[in-house]
Amino acid sequence: MFAPLAVRDFRLLFLGLLLGQALTPFQFVAQIIWVQLSAPEDLRIVLVGLIAAVRGAGMLLFGLYGGALADRFDRRKLLIATQLAALVLNVAIGVVMVLGSPEGATLVLFYALTFGASALMSIDLPTRQAIVPDIVGRELTTAGIALNAAGGQIALPVAIMSTGFVIDAFGAGVGYLVGSAAHVAQLAALAFMRIRTERGASLGLAPRAALRDIRAGLAYTRREPVILWVVVLLVAMMGFGFPAVANLGPTWITTVVGVPVRDFGLVAATWGIGALLASMTLARFSRYERKGRVVAVAALVFGFSFLVFGGGHTVANAVIGNFGLGVAMASAQIAGTALIQLIAPADFRGRVMSLLNLSMGVAQLVTLPLAALGQWIGLEVLFPALAVSLLAVTGTVLATRRALWRVRV
């Protein structure tokens, strides 16, 4: 279960991730609260959805390019570059939130900086995932991925509970600046790592070379049906479920359910608790071969938990549904990531992982039209409809693609 921690570079990667994940929720929640508390009521949900849409646009436009860079450059150096640039942009976002209000030119600058920060993270994420097998080797890859996920979830419940208190006491802008310290923690850990993964960087950032790499990655994914349908299943989960339960979830909990902003984190932390339990379990049983089956079951649990979360307006619905969503999302992402990492060769790993991460970009981008629809028909109608639709899509995929149930890695 803890074998990857015996590797020095993995310990550093893990520690940086642990500290980073302890602070990242401040950024996510602070942006939503900043817009929600000041925007006109008839535009509130739309403007909250626009935050996610801007993030999604950055992920989709730069995600595949980020995967190509991860397969071409030294992955440690690339992580350092993206974290340094992200620190600068996120401090700028925090300053804008402290000094301005969500209107006019200030709002335009806020969204533009958010787009840039998201584009950088779309490069960071596939690189961070692809470097794990380089550090720990094939045998410990699944345990390493699960431990990274568990590390993030250990800090998440405590962090997300404190976000409401910090934002309530000092304001959303200060809360966002607290979250920016996550990049400092990541940079410190990366600076002490020794691993080098040079991969033909002499071709540089040439657009033609990058496009050629992207096309090769897409062609490889099409030839691997298991990888393809894991990606499709996770994109469906993220596209239908994540915009509601994550991006619009704080608005749902604080308005429809009626939980005060100060106590928001107490409810939201149940996602992190569920994800932590799932991550630790998968780390303990990392040698379980039927990882496709884990993805399939987790997708179904996610759909039913979404139905519980959005099917009632009580705190109990929010807590129980959120816990199940955390368990299911962590299980599907860990098993799906491990499955892909173990099937895909090292030279394709970054590009294939960037395809998987496009699911997050899709989820963020579709938040805006869903937010507009929710503003019109009400979140009370939108959430159950999305949950039923997700269950229908998931059931169809799992019923027609039996290879996911049978694959062994």
Residue, then its C-alpha position, 0 to 999 in steps of 0.5 A: m500500500f505504501a511501497p511507492l513512498a520508499v522512493r525519494d522522488f515519489r515522496l517529494l511529489f506526494l508531499g508537494l501534492l499533499l500541501g497543494q491540495a490542502l490549499t487549492p479548494f480556497q481558490f475554487v470556492a473563493q471564485i464562486i463566492w466572490v461572483q455569487l455574493s455580488a452579481p445581480e440575482d438574475l445573472r448569478i448562476v450564469l456568471v458562476g457557470l461562466i467561471a467553469a466555462v472559461r476554465g474548460a475552454g483553457m483545458l480544451l484548447f491546451g490540453l492535447y498540446g500539454g500532453a504532447l509537451a509531456d511526451r517531448f520534454d523533461r517532465r520535472k522541468l515542465l512541471i516547474a515551468t507551469q507551476l511558476a507561471a501559475l503562481v504569477l497568474n493566480v496571485a494576479i487573480g487574487v489581487v483583482m478579487v481583493l481590489g475590485s468587484p465582479e463588474g465591467a472591466t474587472l470581471v473581464l480581467f478576472y475571466a481572462l486571468t482564469f483562462g490563462a491559469s486553466a491553460l497552464m494546469s491543462i499542461d501540468l496535469p497530464t505531465r504530473q500523471a505521466i511522471v508517476p510510472d517514470i518514478v516508481g516503475r510499472e509494478l508500483t504505478t497503480a499504488g502510486i496513482a492511488l496514493n497521490a489521490a489519497g494524499g490529495q483527499i487527506a488534506l481536502p476535507v480539512a481544507i474545504m471545511s476551513t474555506g467558508f470560515v476564512i472567506d467569511a472572516f477575510g473575504a473571497g480575495v484573501g481566501y483566493l490568495v491563501g490558495s495561491a500558496a499551493h504553487v509555492a509548495q509544489l515548486a519547493a517539492l519539484a526543486f528537490m527531485r532528481i529524476r530526469t526524463e528527456r524525450g527529444a526536446s530538440l524539436g522544441l515547441a514547433p507547432r507542426a511537431a506538436l500537431r504531429d504528436i497529437r495526431a499520433g496520440l489520437a490514432y493510438t487511442r482509437r486503436e485501443p478500445v479499452i482506453l477509448w471507452v474508459v475515456v468515453l465513460l469518464v467524459a460522460m460522468m464529467g460532462f453530465g455530473f461534474p458541472a452540477v455537483a462541483n461547479l454549481g454545487p456550492t450554489w446548490i448547497t448555499t441557496v437551494v439546501g439553505v446552508p450558510v456560507r460559513d458552514f458550507g465546507l462542513v457539507a462539502a467535506t463529505w465528498g473528500i471523506g468519501a474520495l479519501l476512503a476510496s483512494m486508500t482502498l484502491a492503494r491497498f488493493s492496487r494489484y487487483e487486475r480487473k480495473g475496468r470493472v472498478v471503472a464500470v461500477a464506479a460510474l454507476v454509483f456516481g449516477f445514483s449518488f448524483l440522483v440522491f444529491g439532486g433529488g432532494h433539498t435537505v442537508a441529508n440528501a446533500v451529505i449522503g449524495n456528496f459522500g457517494l459522489g466522492v467515492a465513485m469519482a475517486s474510484a473511477q479516476i484512479a482505476g481509469t488512470a492506472l488502466i491507461q498508464l499500464i496499457a499505454p507505452a511511455d512515449f504515448r502516456g502524456r498524450v493519452m492522459s491529456l485525452l482523459n483530462l479533456s473530460m474535465g475541460v468538457a465538464q467545465l465548458v458545458t457548465l455555462p449552458l447548463a447554468a443558463l438553463g438552470q437560471w431559467i428552469g431552476l436548479e431543482v429541475l435541472f439536477p434530477a434531469l441530468a442525473v437520470s440522463l447520466l444513468a441512461v448513458t452510462g447504462t448504455v455504454l456498459a451494456t454494449r462494451r463488455a470489454l470493460w468488464r473483462v479487461r485484466v491489467 
